[in-house]
Each structure stands twice: as C-alpha cells, then as structure tokens.
Amino acid sequence: MRIIAGKLRGRRLNPPANLPVRPTTDMARESLFNILNNYVDYEECSVMDLFAGTGAVSIEFVSRGAKDVTSVDINNSCVEFMKSTVSQLKLDNMRVVRADVFDLLKRAYKKFDIIFADPPYSLQDLPTLPDKVFNSDVLTDDGIFILEHPKEYTFEDNPHFWQHRAYGKVNFSFFAMKMDED
C-alpha cells in the first residue's frame, strides 16, 4: 500500500500479513480522494476513520493536510500497527483509538467534517451504519459520511444518501446532512 498524494506521497505502508483487514485498494483510495478534492478543504477538516484497519485512509487524509484525524478500530493488532506508523512517520495530527465503533458513536463528544467507514463486509450492522452515524450527532451540519461496502448493499433510499461510486469490487456510498449541488 502506498500513500497517493500530499506530503507523504509515495510512502509505503507494510502491515503485518496477519492483520484481519481488507484494505481499500490504492486505486479505490485514489478515486475516493479525487471525488473529495472537489468538495473538501482538507486543512479545515476534522476526520474520523471508523474500522480503520491499517490506517491507510487516515494517513491519506493526514498526508493531504487534514487538521486532525481520529482512527478507530477494535482490533488490538490494528491499533498497535497504526500507533507504530504514527510514531514512525511522526504524525502529530493523527490519534488512534481502540474502541467498538458502535459504542464510540453513542458517546462521541466531538463533531467531524468527514467520517469514513470501511467495516468488515460481513458485519451484521453494516446496513444500519449510516443511520447510526447521523443519529449520533458526530457529523458537522455540512459534513460528509462515506461508507465503503460490498455491491450487495444499496443506500439510495436513505434520506442522507448523496451519491454512489463503484471501483471494481469497492463501492462507496456518500451521505450528507445537506449538500450544495454545484
């Protein structure tokens, strides 16, 4: 895995093979950020990455200048790998939290401009994740929630659904409280 753009462009992440993750592909991450480039001023953004796994998406946000990034995962090996990467790359604006995402959403005290979630595709509560995010009050009024999911799911009936993009086997659904149609 490599960092696509920004101050860490070209840096490689080498997670241990035994991490229980399905990392977002470089191509899908690049496509995701190409979309976000049209809507986001990274330097003004506070980001939360749910089910962060290797932290590749989080680090991509940091590399592009995000104000702060909170990376959440429940797996201790993933958390340790992310903490090691944060230390190695000397990232002072990335915080790694070991927590259950659903518990964290119930007690989060801060609002974020962007929330990205890449849950395990087999997660039973995956279809409820958009509602849980919007009901938790952790997204700013003009914030964006992005959910990576398998093609079997469609979220077009969700009142906050904004758009869907597919890149190979990777699907992103975008949600917003409100979205300017430029």
C-alpha positions in Angstrom: 0.0 0.0 0.0 1.3 3.4 -0.8 0.2 6.9 0.1 -1.2 8.5 -3.1 -0.7 12.3 -2.6 0.3 15.0 -0.2 3.4 15.4 2.0 3.7 11.6 2.5 3.2 10.8 -1.2 4.9 7.6 -2.3 5.5 6.3 1.3 4.7 2.6 1.6 2.8 1.0 4.5 3.7 -2.6 5.2 1.2 -4.0 7.6 1.8 -7.5 9.0 0.2 -10.2 7.0 -1.8 -11.5 10.0 -4.0 -8.3 10.4 -7.7 -9.1 10.0 -8.3 -6.5 7.4 -9.3 -5.9 3.8 -7.5 -2.7 2.9 -9.1 -0.3 0.5 -7.1 -0.6 -2.7 -4.7 2.1 -3.9 -6.9 2.7 -7.0 -10.1 3.0 -4.9 -8.4 5.3 -2.4 -7.1 7.5 -5.3 -10.6 7.6 -6.8 -12.2 8.5 -3.5 -9.8 11.4 -2.9 -10.3 12.6 -6.5 -14.0 13.0 -5.6 -13.3 14.6 -2.3 -10.9 17.1 -3.8 -13.9 18.8 -5.4 -15.7 19.3 -2.1 -13.2 19.4 0.7 -10.6 21.9 2.0 -8.5 19.3 3.9 -6.7 21.9 6.0 -10.1 22.8 7.6 -11.3 19.2 8.1 -11.5 17.1 11.2 -11.8 13.5 10.1 -12.9 10.2 11.8 -11.9 6.9 10.2 -14.1 4.0 11.5 -12.9 0.4 11.3 -9.6 2.0 10.3 -7.6 -1.3 10.0 -4.2 -0.4 8.6 -4.9 3.3 8.9 -4.2 3.9 5.1 -7.2 6.1 4.6 -6.4 8.0 7.8 -2.8 8.6 6.7 -4.0 9.7 3.3 -6.1 12.4 5.0 -3.1 13.4 7.1 -0.8 13.5 4.1 -3.3 15.9 2.3 -3.2 18.2 5.3 -6.3 17.3 7.4 -6.5 19.4 10.6 -6.9 16.2 12.7 -7.7 12.6 12.1 -9.1 10.1 14.7 -8.7 6.5 13.6 -10.9 3.9 15.4 -10.6 0.1 15.4 -11.4 -2.5 18.0 -8.6 -5.0 17.0 -5.6 -4.5 19.1 -3.1 -5.6 16.4 -4.6 -3.0 14.0 -4.4 -0.3 16.7 -0.7 -1.2 17.5 0.2 -1.1 13.8 -1.4 2.3 13.4 0.3 3.6 16.6 3.6 2.3 15.3 3.0 4.0 11.9 2.0 7.3 13.6 5.2 7.2 15.6 7.4 6.2 12.7 6.0 8.9 10.4 5.9 11.5 13.3 2.3 12.3 12.7 1.1 14.8 15.3 -2.4 15.2 14.0 -3.5 11.6 13.9 -5.0 10.0 17.0 -5.5 6.2 17.2 -8.4 4.9 19.4 -9.1 1.3 20.3 -12.9 1.1 20.6 -16.0 -0.5 19.4 -17.3 1.8 16.7 -21.0 1.5 17.8 -20.2 2.3 21.4 -18.0 5.2 20.4 -20.8 6.7 18.2 -23.0 6.7 21.3 -20.6 8.6 23.4 -18.5 10.7 21.0 -18.0 14.3 22.3 -16.6 15.9 19.1 -18.0 16.6 15.7 -16.2 15.7 12.5 -16.4 17.2 9.0 -15.7 13.8 7.3 -16.4 10.4 8.7 -15.2 7.4 6.6 -16.2 3.8 7.5 -14.8 0.6 6.0 -16.5 -2.1 8.1 -16.0 -5.8 7.6 -18.3 -6.7 4.7 -19.8 -9.4 6.9 -20.7 -7.0 9.6 -24.3 -7.7 10.6 -25.0 -4.0 11.4 -23.4 -2.6 8.2 -26.8 -1.6 6.7 -27.6 0.5 9.8 -24.3 2.3 9.9 -25.5 5.5 8.1 -28.4 5.9 10.4 -26.2 5.3 13.5 -23.8 8.0 12.3 -26.5 10.5 11.6 -28.3 9.8 14.9 -25.1 10.1 16.9 -24.6 13.8 16.2 -20.9 13.4 15.4 -21.1 14.8 11.9 -21.0 18.6 11.4 -24.0 20.1 9.7 -22.2 20.3 6.3 -20.2 17.1 6.9 -19.8 14.1 4.7 -20.1 10.4 5.7 -18.5 7.9 3.3 -19.3 4.2 3.6 -17.3 1.5 1.8 -19.4 -1.6 1.3 -20.0 -4.6 -1.0 -22.1 -4.2 -4.1 -25.0 -6.2 -2.5 -26.0 -3.1 -0.5 -27.8 0.0 -1.8 -28.4 3.1 0.3 -30.3 5.2 -2.2 -33.4 5.2 0.0 -31.6 6.7 3.0 -32.6 10.4 3.4 -29.0 11.4 3.7 -27.8 9.5 0.6 -26.0 11.7 -1.9 -24.1 9.5 -4.4 -22.7 6.1 -5.1 -19.4 5.2 -6.8 -18.0 1.8 -7.7 -14.4 0.9 -8.4 -14.0 -2.8 -9.2 -15.3 -4.6 -6.1 -15.1 -1.5 -3.9 -18.3 0.6 -3.5 -18.5 3.9 -1.8 -21.8 5.5 -0.8 -21.7 9.2 0.2 -24.1 10.7 2.6 -24.6 14.3 3.8 -26.9 16.2 6.1 -27.1 18.8 3.3 -25.1 19.1 0.1 -24.7 22.0 -2.2 -25.5 21.0 -5.8 -22.8 22.9 -7.7 
